[in-house]
Amino acid sequence: MKIRSYTDDDLAAVAALFTASIHGLAIGHYDAAQRAAWAPQPPDLDEWRRRLQGLNTLLAETQGRLAGFLAYAEDGHVDLLYTAPDSPRKGVASALYAEAEAALFASGVRRLYTEASLVARPFFERQGFMVREVQDVERRGLVFRRYAMDKTYATAAS
């Protein structure tokens, strides 16, 4: 697996992976209407361009194809973490997260935080995040449950 930085040429592939991930991996947690509101088909590339602007985005590639991505802000916010539908539990998310955490820790960040979906919560808990708040948020007229989570460490990344 190769981890590399996002470029503007990756926009369509990232949006497509996100959409495929939501419609493929979130089936057991969100109904069809919620998935359609969360990840409209086709994806709006202008919306994605705006969403990724100002974020550090890492891509994981296996055998020359996109297997996942993670986007984070310099303040420790892990904003997006998605894997391809054929890539869950293959170390893709863990590799992306480890790279982002190391970069943030090296820059002096000592608190990471995210808003995890029902699907992502167990992953973040395995990384040492704790649920701070259960949230119900609206997207395109539908309500979604998510978890505000954070991880704080004093002197060493773990």
DSSP file (Angstrom, degrees, kcal/mol; ACC not computed):
  #  RESIDUE AA STRUCTURE BP1 BP2  ACC     N-H-->O    O-->H-N    N-H-->O    O-->H-N    TCO  KAPPA ALPHA  PHI   PSI    X-CA   Y-CA   Z-CA
    1    1 A M              0   0    0      0, 0.0     2,-0.5     0, 0.0    61,-0.2   0.000 360.0 360.0 360.0 137.5    0.0    0.0    0.0
    2    2 A K  E     -A   61   0A   0     59,-2.7    59,-2.9     2,-0.0     2,-0.5  -0.946 360.0-158.3-113.7 129.8    1.2    3.5   -0.9
    3    3 A I  E     +A   60   0A   0     -2,-0.5     2,-0.3    57,-0.2    57,-0.2  -0.922  25.5 158.6-104.8 130.1    0.2    6.6    1.0
    4    4 A R  E     -A   59   0A   0     55,-2.4    55,-3.4    -2,-0.5     2,-0.2  -0.935  41.1 -89.6-144.7 167.7    0.5    9.9   -0.8
    5    5 A S  E     -A   58   0A   0     -2,-0.3    53,-0.2    53,-0.2     2,-0.1  -0.512  45.1-106.3 -80.1 147.9   -0.8   13.4   -0.7
    6    6 A Y        -     0   0    0     51,-2.5     2,-0.3    -2,-0.2    51,-0.1  -0.394  33.1-168.1 -67.4 144.1   -3.9   14.4   -2.6
    7    7 A T    >   -     0   0    0     -2,-0.1     3,-2.3     1,-0.0     4,-0.2  -0.889  39.2-103.7-126.1 164.2   -3.7   16.5   -5.8
    8    8 A D  G >  S+     0   0    0     -2,-0.3     3,-1.4     1,-0.3     4,-0.3   0.785 118.9  67.0 -58.0 -26.8   -6.4   18.3   -7.7
    9    9 A D  G 3  S+     0   0    0      1,-0.2     4,-0.3     2,-0.1    -1,-0.3   0.672  93.9  60.1 -67.2 -15.5   -6.3   15.5  -10.3
   10   10 A D  G <> S+     0   0    0     -3,-2.3     4,-2.6     1,-0.2    -1,-0.2   0.486  74.7 100.7 -89.1  -4.1   -7.6   13.1   -7.6
   11   11 A L  H <> S+     0   0    0     -3,-1.4     4,-2.5     1,-0.2     5,-0.2   0.897  82.3  43.7 -52.9 -53.3  -10.9   15.0   -7.0
   12   12 A A  H  > S+     0   0    0     -4,-0.3     4,-2.3    -3,-0.2    -1,-0.2   0.890 114.9  49.9 -63.1 -39.8  -13.2   12.8   -9.1
   13   13 A A  H  > S+     0   0    0     -4,-0.3     4,-2.4     2,-0.2    -1,-0.2   0.892 111.2  48.8 -66.8 -39.7  -11.7    9.6   -7.7
   14   14 A V  H  X S+     0   0    0     -4,-2.6     4,-2.6     2,-0.2    -2,-0.2   0.936 113.1  46.9 -65.1 -46.9  -12.0   10.8   -4.1
   15   15 A A  H  X S+     0   0    0     -4,-2.5     4,-2.3    -5,-0.2    -2,-0.2   0.897 113.4  49.2 -62.2 -40.5  -15.7   11.8   -4.6
   16   16 A A  H  X S+     0   0    0     -4,-2.3     4,-2.6    -5,-0.2    -1,-0.2   0.898 110.8  49.6 -66.6 -40.1  -16.4    8.5   -6.3
   17   17 A L  H  X S+     0   0    0     -4,-2.4     4,-2.8     2,-0.2    -2,-0.2   0.934 110.5  50.6 -64.7 -44.8  -14.8    6.5   -3.6
   18   18 A F  H  X S+     0   0    0     -4,-2.6     4,-2.6     2,-0.2     5,-0.2   0.945 112.5  46.7 -54.7 -50.6  -16.8    8.4   -0.9
   19   19 A T  H  X S+     0   0    0     -4,-2.3     4,-2.3     1,-0.2    -2,-0.2   0.917 114.1  46.9 -61.5 -45.3  -20.0    7.8   -2.7
   20   20 A A  H  X S+     0   0    0     -4,-2.6     4,-1.6     1,-0.2     5,-0.3   0.883 111.5  52.7 -64.2 -38.1  -19.3    4.1   -3.2
   21   21 A S  H  X>S+     0   0    0     -4,-2.8     4,-3.3     2,-0.2     5,-0.7   0.937 111.0  45.3 -63.9 -47.4  -18.2    3.8    0.4
   22   22 A I  H  X5S+     0   0    0     -4,-2.6     4,-1.0     1,-0.2    -2,-0.2   0.933 118.2  42.6 -62.4 -45.9  -21.5    5.3    1.7
   23   23 A H  H  <5S+     0   0    0     -4,-2.3    -1,-0.2    -5,-0.2    -2,-0.2   0.690 125.9  34.3 -77.4 -17.0  -23.7    3.2   -0.6
   24   24 A G  H  <5S+     0   0    0     -4,-1.6     3,-0.2    -5,-0.2    -2,-0.2   0.819 126.2  30.3-103.0 -40.0  -21.7    0.0   -0.1
   25   25 A L  H  <5S+     0   0    0     -4,-3.3     3,-0.3    -5,-0.3    -3,-0.2   0.653 114.1  56.1 -98.6 -16.6  -20.4    0.0    3.5
   26   26 A A  S >X<S+     0   0    0     -4,-1.0     4,-2.4    -5,-0.7     3,-1.8   0.352  72.1 105.7 -98.3   7.1  -23.1    2.0    5.4
   27   27 A I  T 34 S+     0   0    0      1,-0.3    -1,-0.2    -3,-0.2    -2,-0.1   0.873  79.8  50.1 -55.5 -41.6  -26.1   -0.2    4.3
   28   28 A G  T 34 S+     0   0    0     -3,-0.3    -1,-0.3     1,-0.2    -2,-0.1   0.561 119.7  36.4 -75.1  -7.1  -26.4   -1.9    7.7
   29   29 A H  T <4 S+     0   0    0     -3,-1.8     2,-0.4     1,-0.3    -2,-0.2   0.664 117.8  37.2-118.4 -25.5  -26.4    1.5    9.5
   30   30 A Y  S  < S-     0   0    0     -4,-2.4    -1,-0.3    -8,-0.1   114,-0.0  -0.983  76.7-121.6-134.0 142.2  -28.3    3.9    7.3
   31   31 A D     >  -     0   0    0     -2,-0.4     4,-2.5    -3,-0.1     5,-0.2  -0.210  37.9 -95.5 -77.9 174.3  -31.4    3.4    5.1
   32   32 A A  H  > S+     0   0    0      1,-0.2     4,-2.3     2,-0.2     5,-0.2   0.869 123.8  51.6 -59.7 -40.3  -31.5    4.1    1.4
   33   33 A A  H  > S+     0   0    0      2,-0.2     4,-1.9     1,-0.2    -1,-0.2   0.908 111.1  47.9 -65.9 -40.6  -32.9    7.7    1.8
   34   34 A Q  H  > S+     0   0    0      2,-0.2     4,-2.5     1,-0.2     5,-0.2   0.921 111.7  49.7 -65.0 -43.1  -30.2    8.6    4.3
   35   35 A R  H  X S+     0   0    0     -4,-2.5     4,-2.6     1,-0.2    -2,-0.2   0.898 110.4  50.6 -63.3 -38.9  -27.4    7.2    2.1
   36   36 A A  H  < S+     0   0    0     -4,-2.3    -1,-0.2    -5,-0.2    -2,-0.2   0.874 113.0  45.9 -66.4 -36.5  -28.8    9.2   -0.9
   37   37 A A  H  < S+     0   0    0     -4,-1.9    -2,-0.2    -5,-0.2    -1,-0.2   0.870 116.3  45.5 -71.7 -36.8  -28.9   12.4    1.2
   38   38 A W  H  < S+     0   0    0     -4,-2.5    -2,-0.2     1,-0.3    -3,-0.2   0.878 130.6  19.2 -73.5 -39.8  -25.4   11.8    2.5
   39   39 A A  S  < S-     0   0    0     -4,-2.6    -1,-0.3    -5,-0.2    -2,-0.1  -0.658  80.8-160.7-136.6  77.1  -23.8   10.8   -0.8
   40   40 A P        -     0   0    0      0, 0.0     4,-0.1     0, 0.0    -3,-0.1  -0.205  29.2 -98.5 -58.7 148.8  -25.9   12.0   -3.8
   41   41 A Q  S    S+     0   0    0      1,-0.1    -2,-0.0     2,-0.1     3,-0.0  -0.970 108.3  29.0-116.4 129.0  -25.2   10.3   -7.1
   42   42 A P  S    S-     0   0    0      0, 0.0    -1,-0.1     0, 0.0   -26,-0.0   0.655 102.7-120.8 -74.5 160.6  -23.5   11.6   -9.1
   43   43 A P        -     0   0    0      0, 0.0     2,-1.0     0, 0.0    -2,-0.1  -0.349  19.6-117.1 -67.0 148.4  -21.3   13.4   -6.6
   44   44 A D     >  -     0   0    0      1,-0.2     4,-2.1    -4,-0.1     5,-0.2  -0.772  25.5-166.2 -87.0 103.7  -21.1   17.2   -6.9
   45   45 A L  H  > S+     0   0    0     -2,-1.0     4,-2.5     1,-0.2    -1,-0.2   0.821  85.7  55.7 -65.9 -31.6  -17.4   17.9   -7.7
   46   46 A D  H  > S+     0   0    0      2,-0.2     4,-2.2     1,-0.2    -1,-0.2   0.920 108.2  48.8 -65.7 -41.8  -17.7   21.6   -6.9
   47   47 A E  H  > S+     0   0    0      1,-0.2     4,-2.3     2,-0.2    -2,-0.2   0.907 112.5  48.9 -61.8 -41.3  -19.0   20.8   -3.5
   48   48 A W  H  X S+     0   0    0     -4,-2.1     4,-2.3     2,-0.2     5,-0.2   0.892 107.5  54.1 -65.8 -39.9  -16.1   18.3   -3.0
   49   49 A R  H  X S+     0   0    0     -4,-2.5     4,-1.1     1,-0.2    -1,-0.2   0.931 112.5  44.3 -59.4 -45.4  -13.5   20.8   -4.2
   50   50 A R  H  < S+     0   0    0     -4,-2.2     3,-0.3     1,-0.2    -2,-0.2   0.901 111.8  53.8 -65.0 -40.8  -14.8   23.3   -1.6
   51   51 A R  H  < S+     0   0    0     -4,-2.3    -2,-0.2     1,-0.2    -1,-0.2   0.877 112.5  42.4 -63.3 -38.9  -14.9   20.6    1.1
   52   52 A L  H >< S+     0   0    0     -4,-2.3     3,-2.1    -5,-0.1    -1,-0.2   0.657  86.9 112.2 -84.5 -16.1  -11.3   19.5    0.6
   53   53 A Q  T 3< S+     0   0    0     -4,-1.1     3,-0.1     1,-0.3    -3,-0.0  -0.371  87.2  12.3 -61.4 130.1   -9.9   23.1    0.3
   54   54 A G  T 3  S+     0   0    0      1,-0.3     2,-0.3    -2,-0.1    -1,-0.3   0.396 106.0 109.1  84.5  -3.3   -7.7   23.9    3.3
   55   55 A L  S <  S-     0   0    0     -3,-2.1     2,-0.6    18,-0.1    -1,-0.3  -0.751  71.1-124.3-102.0 152.7   -7.5   20.3    4.4
   56   56 A N  E     - B   0  72A   0     16,-3.2    16,-2.7    -2,-0.3     2,-0.5  -0.870  34.9-166.5 -89.6 120.5   -4.6   17.9    4.3
   57   57 A T  E     - B   0  71A   0     -2,-0.6   -51,-2.5    14,-0.2     2,-0.4  -0.946   8.5-165.9-119.2 128.3   -5.8   14.9    2.4
   58   58 A L  E     -AB   5  70A   0     12,-3.2    12,-2.2    -2,-0.5     2,-0.4  -0.881   6.0-155.4-110.3 141.5   -3.9   11.6    2.2
   59   59 A L  E     -AB   4  69A   0    -55,-3.4   -55,-2.4    -2,-0.4     2,-0.5  -0.918   4.4-150.9-116.4 143.5   -4.7    8.8   -0.2
   60   60 A A  E     -AB   3  68A   0      8,-2.7     7,-3.4    -2,-0.4     8,-1.2  -0.963  17.1-171.0-110.8 127.4   -4.0    5.1    0.1
   61   61 A E  E     -AB   2  66A   0    -59,-2.9   -59,-2.7    -2,-0.5     2,-0.4  -0.949   9.0-172.8-119.4 138.8   -3.4    3.2   -3.1
   62   62 A T  E >  S- B   0  65A   0      3,-2.4     3,-1.8    -2,-0.4    -2,-0.0  -0.998  77.6 -10.1-128.2 130.1   -3.2   -0.5   -3.6
   63   63 A Q  T 3  S-     0   0    0     -2,-0.4    -1,-0.1     1,-0.3     3,-0.1   0.867 130.5 -54.5  50.1  41.4   -2.2   -2.0   -6.9
   64   64 A G  T 3  S+     0   0    0      1,-0.2     2,-0.3    -3,-0.0    -1,-0.3   0.529 116.6 102.6  78.0   6.5   -2.5    1.5   -8.5
   65   65 A R  E <  S-B   62   0A   0     -3,-1.8    -3,-2.4     0, 0.0     2,-0.3  -0.919  79.8 -98.2-125.0 153.4   -6.1    2.2   -7.5
   66   66 A L  E     +B   61   0A   0     -2,-0.3    -5,-0.2    -5,-0.2     3,-0.1  -0.499  39.2 170.0 -69.4 123.6   -7.5    4.3   -4.7
   67   67 A A  E     -     0   0A   0     -7,-3.4    17,-2.7     1,-0.4     2,-0.3   0.568  61.8 -27.2-109.5 -16.6   -8.4    2.2   -1.6
   68   68 A G  E     -BC  60  83A   0     -8,-1.2    -8,-2.7    15,-0.3    -1,-0.4  -0.963  50.8-145.7 177.8 168.8   -9.1    5.0    0.8
   69   69 A F  E     -BC  59  82A   0     13,-2.5    13,-2.4    -2,-0.3     2,-0.4  -0.992   1.6-163.0-151.7 155.1   -8.6    8.6    1.9
   70   70 A L  E     -BC  58  81A   0    -12,-2.2   -12,-3.2    -2,-0.3     2,-0.4  -0.997   6.6-165.9-138.1 134.0   -8.3   10.7    5.0
   71   71 A A  E     +BC  57  80A   0      9,-2.5     9,-1.9    -2,-0.4     8,-1.7  -0.982  14.5 171.8-123.4 134.7   -8.6   14.5    5.3
   72   72 A Y  E     -BC  56  78A   0    -16,-2.7   -16,-3.2    -2,-0.4     2,-0.2  -0.961  25.8-127.6-141.2 157.2   -7.6   16.5    8.4
   73   73 A A    >   -     0   0    0      4,-2.4     3,-1.9    -2,-0.3     4,-0.1  -0.666  31.9-111.0-100.3 159.0   -7.1   20.0    9.5
   74   74 A E  T 3  S+     0   0    0      1,-0.3    -1,-0.1    -2,-0.2    35,-0.1   0.661 113.8  65.2 -63.5 -17.0   -4.0   21.4   11.1
   75   75 A D  T 3  S-     0   0    0      2,-0.1    -1,-0.3    34,-0.1    36,-0.1   0.420 125.5 -94.1 -87.9   3.1   -5.9   21.8   14.4
   76   76 A G  S <  S+     0   0    0     -3,-1.9    37,-2.3     1,-0.3     2,-0.7   0.494  75.7 145.6 100.6   5.0   -6.3   18.0   14.8
   77   77 A H  E     - d   0 113A   0     35,-0.2    -4,-2.4    -4,-0.1     2,-1.0  -0.677  38.2-154.8 -79.9 116.1   -9.8   17.6   13.2
   78   78 A V  E     +Cd  72 114A   0     35,-3.1    37,-0.5    -2,-0.7    -6,-0.2  -0.813  23.5 172.1 -87.6 102.9  -10.0   14.3   11.4
   79   79 A D  E     +     0   0A   0     -8,-1.7     2,-0.4    -2,-1.0    -7,-0.2   0.877  55.6  17.9 -87.4 -41.5  -12.7   15.4    9.0
   80   80 A L  E     +C   71   0A   0     -9,-1.9    -9,-2.5     2,-0.0     2,-0.3  -0.998  52.7 166.1-138.2 135.5  -13.0   12.6    6.5
   81   81 A L  E     +C   70   0A   0     -2,-0.4     2,-0.3   -11,-0.2   -11,-0.2  -0.837  18.7 155.3-149.8 111.0  -12.0    8.9    6.6
   82   82 A Y  E     -C   69   0A   0    -13,-2.4   -13,-2.5    -2,-0.3     2,-0.3  -0.987  22.1-160.1-140.2 145.3  -13.3    6.5    4.0
   83   83 A T  E     -C   68   0A   0     -2,-0.3   -15,-0.3   -15,-0.2   -58,-0.1  -0.877  35.2 -94.8-120.1 157.6  -12.3    3.3    2.4
   84   84 A A    >   -     0   0    0    -17,-2.7     3,-2.5    -2,-0.3   -67,-0.1  -0.341  41.4-109.1 -64.2 151.2  -13.4    1.6   -0.9
   85   85 A P  T 3  S+     0   0    0      0, 0.0    -1,-0.1     0, 0.0   -18,-0.0   0.755 120.6  48.6 -57.0 -25.3  -16.2   -0.9   -0.4
   86   86 A D  T 3  S+     0   0    0      1,-0.2    -2,-0.1   -19,-0.0   -19,-0.0   0.307 105.4  62.6 -95.9  10.5  -13.8   -3.8   -1.2
   87   87 A S    X > +     0   0    0     -3,-2.5     3,-1.0   -20,-0.1     5,-0.5   0.323  63.6 128.1-119.3   8.8  -11.1   -2.5    1.3
   88   88 A P  T 3 5S+     0   0    0      0, 0.0    -4,-0.0     0, 0.0     0, 0.0  -0.376  79.4  11.7 -68.9 148.7  -12.6   -2.5    4.8
   89   89 A R  T 3 5S+     0   0    0      1,-0.1    -2,-0.0    -2,-0.0     0, 0.0   0.807  95.9 108.6  58.9  33.3  -10.6   -4.3    7.5
   90   90 A K  T < 5S-     0   0    0     -3,-1.0    -1,-0.1     0, 0.0    -3,-0.0   0.191  98.3 -97.7-119.5  13.3   -7.5   -4.5    5.3
   91   91 A G  T  >5S+     0   0    0     -4,-0.1     4,-2.3     4,-0.0     5,-0.2   0.450  91.4 118.5  88.8   0.5   -5.5   -1.9    7.1
   92   92 A V  H  ><S+     0   0    0     -5,-0.5     4,-2.4     2,-0.2     5,-0.2   0.968  79.0  40.8 -65.8 -54.1   -6.2    1.0    4.8
   93   93 A A  H  > S+     0   0    0     -6,-0.2     4,-2.8     1,-0.2     5,-0.2   0.898 115.7  52.5 -62.0 -40.4   -7.9    3.2    7.4
   94   94 A S  H  > S+     0   0    0      2,-0.2     4,-2.5     1,-0.2    -1,-0.2   0.905 110.1  47.7 -63.1 -41.8   -5.4    2.3   10.0
   95   95 A A  H  X S+     0   0    0     -4,-2.3     4,-1.9     2,-0.2    -2,-0.2   0.919 114.0  46.7 -66.1 -43.6   -2.5    3.2    7.7
   96   96 A L  H  X S+     0   0    0     -4,-2.4     4,-2.2     2,-0.2    -2,-0.2   0.931 113.9  48.1 -62.8 -45.6   -4.1    6.5    6.7
   97   97 A Y  H  X S+     0   0    0     -4,-2.8     4,-3.2     1,-0.2     5,-0.3   0.922 109.2  52.7 -62.6 -44.6   -4.9    7.4   10.3
   98   98 A A  H  X S+     0   0    0     -4,-2.5     4,-2.2     1,-0.2    -1,-0.2   0.898 110.3  48.8 -59.3 -41.2   -1.3    6.5   11.5
   99   99 A E  H  X S+     0   0    0     -4,-1.9     4,-2.0     2,-0.2    -1,-0.2   0.925 114.3  44.7 -64.4 -45.6    0.2    8.8    8.9
  100  100 A A  H  X S+     0   0    0     -4,-2.2     4,-2.7     2,-0.2     5,-0.2   0.919 113.2  50.3 -66.5 -43.8   -2.1   11.7    9.8
  101  101 A E  H  X S+     0   0    0     -4,-3.2     4,-2.9     1,-0.2     5,-0.2   0.919 110.2  50.2 -61.8 -43.4   -1.7   11.3   13.6
  102  102 A A  H  X S+     0   0    0     -4,-2.2     4,-2.4    -5,-0.3    -1,-0.2   0.913 112.0  47.9 -61.3 -43.0    2.1   11.2   13.2
  103  103 A A  H  X S+     0   0    0     -4,-2.0     4,-1.3     2,-0.2    -2,-0.2   0.918 114.2  46.1 -64.9 -43.4    2.0   14.4   11.1
  104  104 A L  H  <>S+     0   0    0     -4,-2.7     5,-2.3     2,-0.2     4,-0.3   0.919 113.0  49.0 -66.0 -43.2   -0.3   16.2   13.6
  105  105 A F  H ><5S+     0   0    0     -4,-2.9     3,-1.7     1,-0.2    -2,-0.2   0.917 108.6  53.8 -62.4 -42.9    1.8   15.1   16.6
  106  106 A A  H 3<5S+     0   0    0     -4,-2.4    -1,-0.2     1,-0.3    -2,-0.2   0.800 106.1  53.9 -62.0 -28.2    5.0   16.2   14.9
  107  107 A S  T 3<5S-     0   0    0     -4,-1.3    -1,-0.3    -3,-0.3    -2,-0.2   0.442 126.8 -99.9 -87.1   1.0    3.4   19.7   14.4
  108  108 A G  T < 5S+     0   0    0     -3,-1.7     2,-0.3     1,-0.3    -3,-0.2   0.438  71.6 146.6 100.2  -0.2    2.6   19.9   18.1
  109  109 A V      < +     0   0    0     -5,-2.3    -1,-0.3    -6,-0.2     3,-0.1  -0.538  18.0 174.9 -72.1 132.6   -1.1   18.9   18.1
  110  110 A R        +     0   0    0     -2,-0.3    43,-2.4     1,-0.2     2,-0.4   0.342  62.2  57.2-120.6   2.6   -2.0   17.0   21.3
  111  111 A R  E     - E   0 152A   0     41,-0.2     2,-0.4   -36,-0.1    41,-0.2  -0.974  60.3-171.4-137.3 123.1   -5.8   16.6   20.8
  112  112 A L  E     - E   0 151A   0     39,-3.0    39,-2.7    -2,-0.4     2,-0.3  -0.849  11.0-179.3-106.7 148.0   -7.4   15.0   17.8
  113  113 A Y  E     +dE  77 150A   0    -37,-2.3   -35,-3.1    -2,-0.4     2,-0.3  -0.990   7.1 166.8-147.6 156.6  -11.2   15.1   17.3
  114  114 A T  E     -dE  78 149A   0     35,-2.4    35,-2.7    -2,-0.3     2,-0.5  -0.955  36.8-121.5-155.4 168.8  -13.7   13.9   14.8
  115  115 A E  E     - E   0 148A   0    -37,-0.5     2,-0.3    -2,-0.3    33,-0.2  -0.945  40.8-159.9-118.6 104.4  -17.4   13.4   14.2
  116  116 A A  E     - E   0 147A   0     31,-2.9    31,-2.6    -2,-0.5    -2,-0.0  -0.659   8.5-135.3 -95.5 139.4  -17.8    9.7   13.6
  117  117 A S     >  -     0   0    0     -2,-0.3     4,-1.9    29,-0.2    29,-0.2  -0.201  38.5 -95.2 -73.9 174.8  -20.7    8.0   11.8
  118  118 A L  T  4 S+     0   0    0     27,-0.5    -1,-0.1     1,-0.2    28,-0.1   0.860 129.3  49.2 -58.9 -35.2  -22.2    4.8   13.2
  119  119 A V  T  4 S+     0   0    0      1,-0.2     4,-0.4     2,-0.1    -1,-0.2   0.893 114.9  42.2 -71.1 -41.3  -19.9    2.9   10.8
  120  120 A A  T  > S+     0   0    0      1,-0.2     4,-2.2     2,-0.1     3,-0.4   0.681  89.9  86.1 -85.0 -19.3  -16.7    4.7   11.9
  121  121 A R  H  X S+     0   0    0     -4,-1.9     4,-2.4     1,-0.2     5,-0.2   0.904  88.9  49.7 -52.6 -49.6  -17.2    4.9   15.6
  122  122 A P  H  > S+     0   0    0      0, 0.0     4,-2.0     0, 0.0    -1,-0.2   0.887 109.7  52.7 -59.8 -37.0  -15.7    1.4   16.4
  123  123 A F  H  > S+     0   0    0     -4,-0.4     4,-1.0    -3,-0.4    -2,-0.2   0.956 111.2  45.4 -60.3 -50.2  -12.6    2.3   14.3
  124  124 A F  H  <>S+     0   0    0     -4,-2.2     5,-2.4     1,-0.2     3,-0.4   0.866 109.3  55.5 -65.9 -35.0  -12.0    5.5   16.2
  125  125 A E  H ><5S+     0   0    0     -4,-2.4     3,-1.6    -5,-0.3    -1,-0.2   0.905 104.5  54.0 -61.8 -39.7  -12.5    3.8   19.5
  126  126 A R  H 3<5S+     0   0    0     -4,-2.0    -1,-0.2     1,-0.3    -2,-0.2   0.763 104.8  55.6 -64.5 -23.7   -9.8    1.3   18.5
  127  127 A Q  T 3<5S-     0   0    0     -4,-1.0    -1,-0.3    -3,-0.4    -2,-0.2   0.434 129.3 -96.5 -87.6   0.2   -7.5    4.3   17.9
  128  128 A G  T < 5S+     0   0    0     -3,-1.6    24,-0.2     1,-0.3    -3,-0.2   0.520  75.6 143.9  99.6   6.6   -8.1    5.6   21.4
  129  129 A F      < -     0   0    0     -5,-2.4     2,-0.4    -6,-0.1    -1,-0.3  -0.488  35.0-150.7 -77.0 150.0  -10.9    8.1   20.8
  130  130 A M  E     -F  150   0A   0     20,-2.6    20,-2.1    -2,-0.2     2,-0.4  -0.935  22.6-108.4-120.0 144.5  -13.6    8.6   23.3
  131  131 A V  E     +F  149   0A   0     -2,-0.4    18,-0.3    18,-0.2     3,-0.1  -0.604  35.1 175.0 -72.1 124.8  -17.2    9.6   22.7
  132  132 A R  E     -     0   0A   0     16,-3.6     2,-0.3    -2,-0.4    17,-0.2   0.740  66.6  -1.2 -96.8 -34.4  -17.7   13.2   24.0
  133  133 A E  E     -F  148   0A   0     15,-1.7    15,-2.9     2,-0.0     2,-0.5  -0.971  59.4-130.8-160.3 139.3  -21.2   13.7   22.7
  134  134 A V  E     -F  147   0A   0     -2,-0.3     2,-0.4    13,-0.2    13,-0.2  -0.831  36.3-168.3 -89.5 130.6  -23.9   11.9   20.7
  135  135 A Q  E     -F  146   0A   0     11,-3.0    11,-2.7    -2,-0.5     2,-0.5  -0.941  23.2-156.1-125.9 143.6  -25.3   14.2   18.0
  136  136 A D  E     -F  145   0A   0     -2,-0.4     2,-0.3     9,-0.2     9,-0.2  -0.983  27.2-179.4-113.2 118.1  -28.2   14.1   15.7
  137  137 A V  E     -F  144   0A   0      7,-2.8     7,-3.2    -2,-0.5     2,-0.4  -0.843  21.7-128.3-120.7 155.0  -27.5   16.3   12.6
  138  138 A E  E     +F  143   0A   0     -2,-0.3     2,-0.4     5,-0.2     5,-0.2  -0.836  22.7 176.4-105.1 138.7  -29.5   17.1    9.5
  139  139 A R  E >  S-F  142   0A   0      3,-2.7     3,-1.7    -2,-0.4  -102,-0.1  -0.953  74.8 -18.5-141.0 120.6  -28.3   16.7    6.0
  140  140 A R  T 3  S-     0   0    0     -2,-0.4     3,-0.1     1,-0.3  -102,-0.0   0.870 129.7 -48.9  49.9  43.0  -30.6   17.4    3.0
  141  141 A G  T 3  S+     0   0    0      1,-0.2     2,-0.3  -104,-0.0    -1,-0.3   0.417 118.0 102.8  85.0  -1.1  -33.7   17.2    5.2
  142  142 A L  E <   - F   0 139A   0     -3,-1.7    -3,-2.7  -108,-0.1     2,-0.4  -0.864  66.5-124.8-116.6 152.0  -32.8   13.8    6.9
  143  143 A V  E     - F   0 138A   0     -2,-0.3     2,-0.4    -5,-0.2    -5,-0.2  -0.777  24.5-171.5 -99.9 137.1  -31.5   13.2   10.4
  144  144 A F  E     - F   0 137A   0     -7,-3.2    -7,-2.8    -2,-0.4     2,-0.4  -0.961  18.6-133.2-125.9 142.2  -28.3   11.3   11.1
  145  145 A R  E     + F   0 136A   0     -2,-0.4   -27,-0.5    -9,-0.2     2,-0.3  -0.798  35.8 160.5 -90.8 136.1  -26.7   10.0   14.3
  146  146 A R  E     - F   0 135A   0    -11,-2.7   -11,-3.0    -2,-0.4     2,-0.5  -0.925  32.5-122.6-146.5 172.6  -23.0   10.7   14.8
  147  147 A Y  E     -EF 116 134A   0    -31,-2.6   -31,-2.9    -2,-0.3     2,-0.6  -0.972   9.0-143.4-127.0 120.5  -20.5   10.8   17.6
  148  148 A A  E     +EF 115 133A   0    -15,-2.9   -16,-3.6    -2,-0.5   -15,-1.7  -0.737  38.2 175.6 -77.1 120.9  -18.3   13.7   18.5
  149  149 A M  E     -EF 114 131A   0    -35,-2.7   -35,-2.4    -2,-0.6     2,-0.3  -0.909  13.8-176.2-130.2 152.6  -15.1   12.0   19.6
  150  150 A D  E     -EF 113 130A   0    -20,-2.1   -20,-2.6    -2,-0.3     2,-0.4  -0.980  15.1-155.4-147.2 165.2  -11.7   13.0   20.7
  151  151 A K  E     -E  112   0A   0    -39,-2.7   -39,-3.0    -2,-0.3     2,-0.4  -0.988  13.7-172.2-139.8 125.5   -8.3   11.7   21.7
  152  152 A T  E     +E  111   0A   0     -2,-0.4     2,-0.4   -24,-0.2   -41,-0.2  -0.959   3.8 179.8-121.8 138.2   -5.9   13.6   23.9
  153  153 A Y        -     0   0    0    -43,-2.4     4,-0.1    -2,-0.4    -2,-0.0  -0.998  19.3-151.0-140.1 145.5   -2.3   12.7   24.6
  154  154 A A  S    S-     0   0    0     -2,-0.4    -1,-0.1     2,-0.1     3,-0.1   0.952  81.2 -14.8 -82.0 -52.8    0.2   14.4   26.7
  155  155 A T  S    S+     0   0    0      1,-0.3     2,-0.4   -45,-0.0    -1,-0.0   0.602 119.1  45.2-132.7 -17.1    3.7   13.6   25.3
  156  156 A A  S    S-     0   0    0    -46,-0.1    -1,-0.3     0, 0.0     2,-0.2  -0.995  72.3-118.3-139.6 138.3    3.6   10.6   22.9
  157  157 A A              0   0    0     -2,-0.4   -55,-0.0     1,-0.1   -47,-0.0  -0.490 360.0 360.0 -67.2 139.3    1.4    9.6   20.0
  158  158 A S              0   0    0     -2,-0.2    -1,-0.1   -31,-0.1   -57,-0.0   0.342 360.0 360.0-138.3 360.0   -0.3    6.3   20.7
